[in-house]
Amino acid sequence: MPWKETTIMEQKMEFICEWRTQKYSITELCKAFEISRPTAYKLIHRYETFGIEGLIDKTTPPKKHPNQTKDYIVKRILDLKRKHKLWGAKKIKKLLFNDCPEKDIPSVVTVHNILRNHGFVKPQKRVRRVKPIYPIFDPKECNEVWSADYKGKFKMGNKIYCHPLTIADSKSRFLFVAKGHYHENLKSAKATFTKVFRTYAIPKQIHTDNGSPFGSVAAIQRFTRLSYWFIELGIEPVFSDPAHPEQNGRHERMHLDLKAACAKPASANLRTQQRRLNAFVKEYNHVRPHEALDMETPASVHDFSTRPFPERIPDFDYDLKMKVLKVTQNGAMRWGAYHWVYLTASLKGKYVGVMEMGNGIWRVFYRNVFLGYFDEKNIRNKETSIRLSQNIV
């Protein structure tokens, strides 16, 4: 019984079944199936080592391809790359025409693959995609959205960098503060925001970019510890899309004026630099006419917010349909007795609300702000902790 082309696997399994009965010798089985003894022993060895999967034929790719790039071309490509380390495949291919026959020169893709296979091309880091969060780009009233950002650092006369934090109303262009800091961190930013909130109350939204300490593209909804503080105050943190500063163009345009007035040249130290920043804020708000305001000044247009700054963070009561869980010191919440769902270390010690959507899918909220989803079936399958997702998988 020779192998049949369409039932080779069936024949192999039948051979193994007959061999396992121990009723027939190898010689008898080889004669019945019309195969050689080496083939029989090979099948038995594969079955004993890998089980049924060992009977599946594995295709062996050819060692050489008829259109394979010739060795001397490969060597020339690598030599050129070592000489011109910053050049890519297109430029290296162009140089091959100087001393190689045109018929032997490979395509740009092949040159790139040769460089990659020999470790000359480093894979680019994948940027985690985040769900877009859109701010109010064209506010109708004052205090609907404030813009905040660190204007690019500049070196003062004492060789120390100044990092000016600016906060402005997007409707009236009123500049609340331009505060010089030594570092762009949570402590400095929070202190300045607190002072501004106490003086001018709080807005509906605060629009920032994705830089520290405002946002992080690697975090849930781009939220940071500063973002969660805004949420606790009743402010919605919103962000420009990554690499799109033009979405906060009004604020960036103000930074050009601030740089020209305060950083060219810079002052000797932070104290004298802050005096110049304060003078700029006063002139920008009360003296300088603004074209977008029909040549009025920001101070003449701006209205104060009616939402006072709460000195104490108010408690929040989650919906009775939600499970309320505490985020532990490792940034995860316990699910059941043995499983964990990782959220973020920025929420450690705080409580989140979890609501079931059905079919094992749960939504997670911090106060009234949606964070993401998780599937409890994935936890049971992996038997480990999982991360919160912004998409239903």
C-alpha positions as CSV (number, residue, x, y, z in Angstrom):
1,M,0.0,0.0,0.0
2,P,2.0,3.0,-1.2
3,W,1.5,6.6,0.2
4,K,-1.4,8.4,-1.3
5,E,-0.8,12.0,-2.2
6,T,-3.9,13.4,-0.6
7,T,-3.9,11.1,2.5
8,I,-0.3,11.0,3.5
9,M,-1.1,12.0,7.1
10,E,-3.8,9.4,7.4
11,Q,-1.5,6.7,6.1
12,K,1.2,7.7,8.6
13,M,-1.3,7.6,11.5
14,E,-2.5,4.2,10.3
15,F,1.1,2.9,10.3
16,I,1.6,4.1,13.8
17,C,-1.6,2.6,15.0
18,E,-0.7,-0.8,13.5
19,W,2.8,-0.6,15.0
20,R,1.4,0.2,18.5
21,T,-0.7,-3.0,18.4
22,Q,2.5,-5.0,18.5
23,K,0.9,-7.6,16.3
24,Y,3.2,-7.1,13.3
25,S,7.0,-6.8,12.9
26,I,8.7,-3.8,11.3
27,T,9.4,-6.0,8.2
28,E,5.7,-6.9,7.9
29,L,4.6,-3.3,8.3
30,C,7.1,-2.1,5.7
31,K,5.9,-4.7,3.2
32,A,2.2,-3.9,3.8
33,F,2.7,-0.1,3.5
34,E,5.5,-0.4,0.8
35,I,8.0,1.8,2.6
36,S,11.6,1.2,3.5
37,R,12.8,0.3,7.0
38,P,14.7,3.6,7.5
39,T,11.4,5.5,6.7
40,A,9.5,3.3,9.2
41,Y,12.1,3.9,12.0
42,K,12.1,7.6,11.2
43,L,8.3,7.8,11.6
44,I,8.4,5.9,14.9
45,H,11.2,8.1,16.2
46,R,9.2,11.3,15.3
47,Y,6.1,9.9,17.0
48,E,7.9,9.0,20.2
49,T,9.6,12.4,20.4
50,F,7.0,14.8,19.2
51,G,3.7,12.9,19.2
52,I,1.2,13.2,16.4
53,E,2.7,16.6,15.4
54,G,6.0,14.9,14.6
55,L,4.3,13.1,11.7
56,I,3.6,16.3,9.8
57,D,5.9,17.0,6.9
58,K,8.1,20.0,7.5
59,T,9.1,21.9,4.3
60,T,12.8,22.7,4.2
61,P,13.6,26.0,2.4
62,P,16.3,25.9,-0.2
63,K,19.8,26.9,1.0
64,K,20.3,29.2,-2.0
65,H,17.9,31.2,-4.1
66,P,18.6,31.6,-7.9
67,N,18.1,35.4,-7.5
68,Q,20.1,35.7,-4.3
69,T,22.4,38.7,-4.1
70,K,26.0,37.8,-4.9
71,D,28.4,37.6,-2.1
72,Y,30.7,40.4,-3.4
73,I,27.7,42.8,-3.6
74,V,26.7,42.0,0.0
75,K,30.3,42.7,1.1
76,R,30.4,46.0,-0.8
77,I,27.1,47.1,0.8
78,L,28.4,46.3,4.3
79,D,31.7,48.1,3.6
80,L,29.9,51.2,2.4
81,K,27.6,51.2,5.4
82,R,30.6,51.0,7.8
83,K,32.2,53.9,6.0
84,H,28.9,56.0,5.9
85,K,27.2,55.0,9.1
86,L,24.4,57.6,8.8
87,W,23.4,56.8,5.2
88,G,20.4,54.6,4.3
89,A,19.7,52.0,1.7
90,K,18.9,54.5,-1.1
91,K,22.3,56.3,-0.9
92,I,24.3,53.1,-0.5
93,K,22.6,51.6,-3.6
94,K,23.5,54.7,-5.6
95,L,27.2,54.2,-4.7
96,L,27.1,50.6,-5.9
97,F,26.8,51.9,-9.5
98,N,30.3,53.3,-9.3
99,D,32.1,49.9,-9.2
100,C,29.5,47.1,-9.7
101,P,27.7,45.9,-12.8
102,E,24.1,47.3,-13.0
103,K,22.6,43.8,-13.5
104,D,24.0,42.6,-10.1
105,I,22.8,45.6,-8.1
106,P,19.7,44.7,-5.9
107,S,16.7,46.9,-5.2
108,V,16.6,49.4,-2.3
109,V,14.4,47.0,-0.3
110,T,17.0,44.2,-0.7
111,V,19.8,46.6,0.3
112,H,17.8,47.6,3.4
113,N,17.1,43.9,4.3
114,I,20.8,43.1,3.9
115,L,21.7,45.9,6.3
116,R,19.0,44.8,8.7
117,N,20.1,41.2,8.7
118,H,23.6,42.2,9.6
119,G,22.6,44.4,12.5
120,F,23.0,47.8,10.8
121,V,19.4,48.8,11.1
122,K,17.8,49.3,14.5
123,P,14.0,48.8,14.7
124,Q,12.1,51.9,15.5
125,K,10.2,52.0,18.7
126,R,6.5,51.6,18.3
127,V,4.5,54.5,19.6
128,R,1.6,53.5,21.6
129,R,-1.6,54.8,20.0
130,V,-3.9,56.6,22.3
131,K,-7.6,57.4,22.0
132,P,-7.9,61.1,20.9
133,I,-9.2,63.5,23.5
134,Y,-10.4,66.8,21.9
135,P,-10.3,70.1,23.8
136,I,-12.6,73.0,23.1
137,F,-10.6,74.6,20.3
138,D,-12.9,77.6,19.9
139,P,-14.3,78.5,23.3
140,K,-17.4,80.8,23.4
141,E,-16.9,82.1,26.9
142,C,-14.1,82.9,29.2
143,N,-12.9,80.1,31.5
144,E,-14.3,77.3,29.3
145,V,-10.7,76.2,28.6
146,W,-7.4,77.4,29.9
147,S,-4.1,76.7,28.1
148,A,-0.9,75.8,30.0
149,D,2.6,75.0,28.9
150,Y,6.2,75.3,29.8
151,K,7.8,77.7,27.4
152,G,11.1,76.2,26.1
153,K,13.9,76.5,28.7
154,F,16.7,79.1,28.3
155,K,19.9,79.6,30.1
156,M,20.2,82.6,32.5
157,G,23.4,84.6,33.2
158,N,24.3,82.2,36.1
159,K,24.4,79.3,33.6
160,I,21.2,77.8,35.2
161,Y,18.2,77.0,33.0
162,C,14.9,78.9,33.6
163,H,11.6,77.0,32.7
164,P,8.7,79.5,32.5
165,L,5.3,78.0,33.2
166,T,2.5,80.0,31.5
167,I,-1.2,79.7,32.1
168,A,-3.8,81.7,30.0
169,D,-7.5,81.8,29.2
170,S,-8.1,80.7,25.6
171,K,-11.0,83.0,25.0
172,S,-9.8,86.3,26.3
173,R,-6.0,85.5,26.0
174,F,-5.7,86.7,29.6
175,L,-2.3,85.5,30.8
176,F,-2.7,84.5,34.5
177,V,1.0,83.9,35.2
178,A,4.4,83.4,33.7
179,K,6.3,81.7,36.5
180,G,10.0,80.8,36.2
181,H,11.0,77.3,37.6
182,Y,14.2,75.5,37.9
183,H,12.6,72.2,36.9
184,E,9.6,71.1,35.0
185,N,8.1,68.8,37.6
186,L,4.8,68.1,39.5
187,K,5.8,70.0,42.7
188,S,6.6,73.2,40.9
189,A,3.6,73.1,38.5
190,K,1.1,72.2,41.2
191,A,2.2,75.1,43.4
192,T,1.8,77.6,40.6
193,F,-1.6,76.2,39.6
194,T,-2.8,76.4,43.2
195,K,-1.8,80.0,43.5
196,V,-3.6,80.8,40.2
197,F,-6.7,78.9,41.2
198,R,-7.0,80.7,44.5
199,T,-6.8,84.0,42.7
200,Y,-8.8,83.4,39.5
201,A,-10.9,80.3,40.5
202,I,-11.0,77.2,38.2
203,P,-11.9,76.6,34.5
204,K,-13.9,73.8,32.9
205,Q,-10.9,72.4,30.9
206,I,-7.1,72.8,31.0
207,H,-5.5,72.2,27.6
208,T,-1.8,71.1,27.6
209,D,0.6,69.2,25.4
210,N,1.8,65.7,26.2
211,G,5.0,66.6,28.0
212,S,5.8,66.1,31.7
213,P,4.2,66.9,34.1
214,F,1.0,67.5,32.1
215,G,0.6,64.3,30.1
216,S,2.2,61.1,28.9
217,V,1.4,59.2,25.7
218,A,2.3,56.0,27.5
219,A,-0.3,56.4,30.3
220,I,-4.0,55.6,30.5
221,Q,-5.8,58.4,28.6
222,R,-2.5,60.3,28.8
223,F,-3.3,61.2,32.4
224,T,-0.5,62.0,35.0
225,R,-0.6,62.7,38.7
226,L,-1.3,66.4,37.8
227,S,-4.1,65.3,35.5
228,Y,-5.8,63.3,38.3
229,W,-5.5,66.3,40.6
230,F,-7.3,68.4,38.0
231,I,-10.0,65.7,37.9
232,E,-10.4,65.8,41.7
233,L,-10.9,69.6,41.5
234,G,-13.6,69.2,38.8
235,I,-11.4,70.2,35.9
236,E,-11.2,68.1,32.7
237,P,-7.6,67.7,31.5
238,V,-7.4,67.7,27.7
239,F,-4.4,67.3,25.4
240,S,-3.2,68.3,22.0
241,D,-2.5,65.3,19.7
242,P,1.2,64.1,19.9
243,A,3.5,66.2,17.7
244,H,0.7,68.8,16.9
245,P,1.6,72.0,18.8
246,E,-0.5,74.0,16.4
247,Q,-3.7,72.7,18.2
248,N,-2.7,75.1,21.0
249,G,-1.6,77.8,18.5
250,R,-2.8,80.7,20.6
251,H,-0.6,79.8,23.5
252,E,2.4,79.1,21.3
253,R,2.0,82.5,19.6
254,M,2.1,84.2,23.1
255,H,5.3,82.2,23.8
256,L,7.0,83.9,20.8
257,D,6.3,87.4,22.4
258,L,7.4,86.2,25.8
259,K,10.7,84.8,24.4
260,A,11.4,88.0,22.6
261,A,10.7,90.2,25.6
262,C,12.3,88.1,28.4
263,A,14.8,85.6,27.0
264,K,16.8,87.7,24.5
265,P,18.9,88.3,26.4
266,A,18.1,86.5,29.7
267,S,18.6,88.0,33.1
268,A,21.4,87.1,35.6
269,N,19.4,84.8,37.9
270,L,15.9,83.6,38.5
271,R,14.9,86.5,40.8
272,T,15.7,89.2,38.2
273,Q,14.3,86.9,35.5
274,Q,11.0,86.7,37.3
275,R,10.7,90.5,37.5
276,R,10.9,90.6,33.7
277,L,8.3,87.8,33.4
278,N,5.9,89.7,35.7
279,A,6.4,92.9,33.7
280,F,5.6,91.0,30.5
281,V,2.4,89.6,32.1
282,K,1.3,93.1,33.2
283,E,2.0,94.6,29.8
284,Y,0.4,91.7,27.9
285,N,-2.8,91.9,29.8
286,H,-3.4,95.6,30.4
287,V,-1.4,97.5,27.7
288,R,-0.8,95.5,24.6
289,P,-3.9,95.5,22.2
290,H,-4.8,92.1,20.7
291,E,-5.9,91.8,17.1
292,A,-8.1,88.8,17.8
293,L,-9.9,90.9,20.4
294,D,-10.6,93.8,18.0
295,M,-7.6,95.6,19.4
296,E,-8.9,95.4,23.0
297,T,-6.6,94.2,25.8
298,P,-7.1,90.8,27.4
299,A,-7.8,92.3,30.8
300,S,-10.7,94.4,29.4
301,V,-12.3,91.3,27.9
302,H,-11.7,88.7,30.6
303,D,-14.4,87.6,33.1
304,F,-13.5,85.8,36.4
305,S,-14.6,82.2,36.8
306,T,-17.6,81.5,39.1
307,R,-16.2,78.2,40.2
308,P,-14.2,78.7,43.4
309,F,-11.1,76.6,44.2
310,P,-11.8,73.9,46.8
311,E,-9.1,74.0,49.4
312,R,-10.2,70.4,50.4
313,I,-10.7,67.8,47.7
314,P,-14.4,66.9,47.9
315,D,-15.5,63.3,48.4
316,F,-16.9,61.5,45.4
317,D,-19.8,58.9,45.6
318,Y,-19.7,56.3,42.8
319,D,-22.9,54.9,41.3
320,L,-24.5,52.1,43.4
321,K,-24.2,49.8,40.3
322,M,-20.4,50.1,40.4
323,K,-17.9,48.1,42.3
324,V,-15.6,50.4,44.2
325,L,-12.0,49.1,44.4
326,K,-8.8,50.6,45.8
327,V,-5.7,51.0,43.7
328,T,-2.7,49.5,45.6
329,Q,0.8,50.8,45.9
330,N,1.9,48.9,42.8
331,G,-0.7,50.7,40.7
332,A,-3.1,47.7,40.3
333,M,-6.5,46.8,41.7
334,R,-7.2,43.3,43.0
335,W,-9.8,41.3,41.0
336,G,-11.1,38.4,42.9
337,A,-8.8,36.5,45.3
338,Y,-5.8,36.0,43.0
339,H,-5.9,38.3,40.0
340,W,-4.8,41.9,39.4
341,V,-5.6,44.6,36.8
342,Y,-2.9,47.1,36.4
343,L,-4.0,50.8,36.0
344,T,-1.3,53.3,36.9
345,A,1.0,54.2,39.8
346,S,-0.4,57.7,39.6
347,L,-3.7,56.4,41.2
348,K,-2.1,54.5,44.1
349,G,-4.2,54.8,47.2
350,K,-7.3,56.1,45.4
351,Y,-10.6,54.4,44.7
352,V,-12.0,53.6,41.2
353,G,-15.4,52.5,40.1
354,V,-15.9,49.4,37.9
355,M,-19.1,48.8,35.9
356,E,-20.0,45.6,33.9
357,M,-21.0,46.0,30.3
358,G,-21.8,42.4,29.8
359,N,-20.0,39.3,28.5
360,G,-17.2,39.8,31.0
361,I,-16.3,43.3,29.8
362,W,-15.9,45.9,32.5
363,R,-15.5,49.7,32.3
364,V,-13.2,51.5,34.8
365,F,-13.8,55.1,36.0
366,Y,-11.9,57.5,38.2
367,R,-14.6,59.7,39.7
368,N,-16.7,60.8,36.6
369,V,-13.9,60.2,34.1
370,F,-13.7,57.0,32.0
371,L,-10.3,55.3,32.0
372,G,-10.6,52.1,30.0
373,Y,-11.8,48.5,29.7
374,F,-10.7,45.1,30.8
375,D,-12.0,41.6,30.1
376,E,-12.1,39.3,33.1
377,K,-11.9,36.2,30.9
378,N,-8.4,37.3,29.9
379,I,-7.4,37.3,33.6
380,R,-8.6,33.8,34.1
381,N,-6.9,32.5,31.0
382,K,-3.5,34.2,31.7
383,E,-3.8,33.6,35.5
384,T,-1.7,36.8,35.9
385,S,-2.2,40.5,36.0
386,I,-3.4,42.4,32.9
387,R,-3.3,46.0,31.8
388,L,-6.3,48.2,31.3
389,S,-7.1,48.8,27.6
390,Q,-8.7,51.7,25.9
391,N,-10.3,49.4,23.3
392,I,-12.6,46.5,23.6
393,V,-10.7,43.4,22.3
